[in-house]
């Protein structure tokens, strides 16, 4: 955990989005065949469809909430919409994935227009089933406040990737 925690701190996920925590659950996020690891890079076309989420945990009687946010919206130099909520899934049974939970806020693919954005996936253990509800907005969402409101406590896992818009061809197209 110390190495993973360090990458979350280096990427300023710890501090900007989360308080320090101890990872307690196996948590994997995959876009196609590519697994999300802290600080890796994806282009918007690679993350257009929602990822596959695999959660470890104790058993099917333990439920989790998945939050995906962009703390750099609309741009890292002016994050006035931070955190932007891209996805919220609750009631995910342990040892399964997000498809087994209740999607409260549908997946919105990242489409950054300026700068490099961090896309953060946070996993919380719920106190019980159907105890978490959808916020009324996506922008200015705060993961820490959300966790406090629903008594989710500290995260049990988190991972993030960097995303920036695809660059153009770099020059003018010449026609004969």
N, C-alpha and C positions, 0 to 999 in steps of 0.2 A: 504494500500500500504506500510506502514512503515515496517510491519513485513516481507512482501515479499521482499522489497528492502533490508532489513537486511540480508535475506538468500542469496540473490544474491551477497551482499558484503562479507559475511562470506565465500561463495564458491569462492570468487575472480573472479566472472564473471564480476562484476563491477570492472573495473580497467584493467583486462587482456583482456576482449573482448569488453566491453561497458563502456560508461560514465554513470554517474547517470542519471536516467530518471524517469518520472512519468508514471505509467501504465494507459492507456486510453481506452483500449479495452479488452473485455473478450476474453480469449485465452486458449483453452484446447488442450492437446496433449495426446492421448491414444494409448497404444500398447495393443491390445485386450481389456480386461476389466480393465486393470491397467492404471490409470491416472498418468502422469508425474507430480511430485511436486518437487520443488527445493530441490536438494540434495538426492532424493530417489535413490535406486540402481536397476539396471537392469543387467542381464547377456546377453552376445551377442546373445544367442539363443532366448531371449525374444524380441529382437529388430531387428531380421533378416528381417522382412517385414516392409515396411513403415507404420508409425502410421496414425491414423485418427486425423485430425486437425479440430477443430471447432473454428471459429472466430466470435466474436460479431460484433460490429461496428454500423454505422448509417444506411446504406442502401446498396443496390446492386450497386449504382453508385460510391461507395468508393472502391478503390482497394488497396490490400496489397501485400507485398513481404515477403516471409518466407525464412529465412536462417538457416541452421543447420551446426554448426561447432564443431570441436574438437580442443580446444586450447592447448592440451597436447600431440600432435603427434610429434614424434613417442613414446615418453615416457615423463611423467611429469618432470623427472629430466633432460631431454634433449629435450625440445620442439622445435627443429630446423625446423620442418615443420608447426609449428603453423601459423595460424589457418588452419586446414584441412577442406575443404568444403565437407560436406556429402550430402547436398541437397539444391536446390534453386528452389523456385516456385514463379512466379510473377503473377500479374493480378488476384489475388484472390478477388472476390467480397465480400464485407462485408456481414455479416450474413450467410456465407456459410463455405466451407472448402477448403483445398488444392486441392482436386480432381476437383474443378471448375476453378482452375488457370492454368497457363502455366508452365509446368515443364521444366526449362531450364538446370538444372543439375540433372540427375536422382539420386534417393535415393541410397546411398551406406551404407549398414549396418555397424555399428561400430564393429571392431574386434581388440580391443587393445591387444598388446602382452606383455606389461610390465606396471605395475602400474595401478592406478585408473585414468581414463580419465573422464573429464567433457564433456558432450554432450549438447550443448547450442542451443536452438531454439530461434530465434529472429524474431519479427514481426515488419515491418515498414509500414507506410501508404505511398502510392505512390502519386505523384502529378497528375498523369494521367495514362491512360491505355497505354501499350506498350512503356513505357519510361525506362525500366530496361532491360539490356542485360546480357548474360552469360559471365563470365570471361573465359579465355582460359586455366585455370588450376584449380586444387583443392588444392594443397599444397601452403603454404605461402599466403593464402587468408587472407585479413584483413577486418573484418566486418566494422570497423570505416571508413576505406578508401572507401570501397564499398558504404556505405551510403552517404558519402560526394560526391563521383563521380556522383551518380544518384539523388542528392538532396532529399534524403529520410528523413533527419533530425534525430531527436532522435527516438529510438524505441517506439512503443506504447505498447509493451508487450514482455516478455521474460520468459523462464523457462529452467531449466537444470536438467539433471540426471547424476549420476555417473555410470560408466561401467568399468568392468575389466574382463579379460579373465577367463573362467571357469577353475577351478583348477582340477588337475588330481585326481586319486583315492587315492593318498597319500602313496602309497607303491608298492612293487612288487607283481605281481600276482603269486600265487603259484599253480602249477599243480601237481596233484597226481602222 
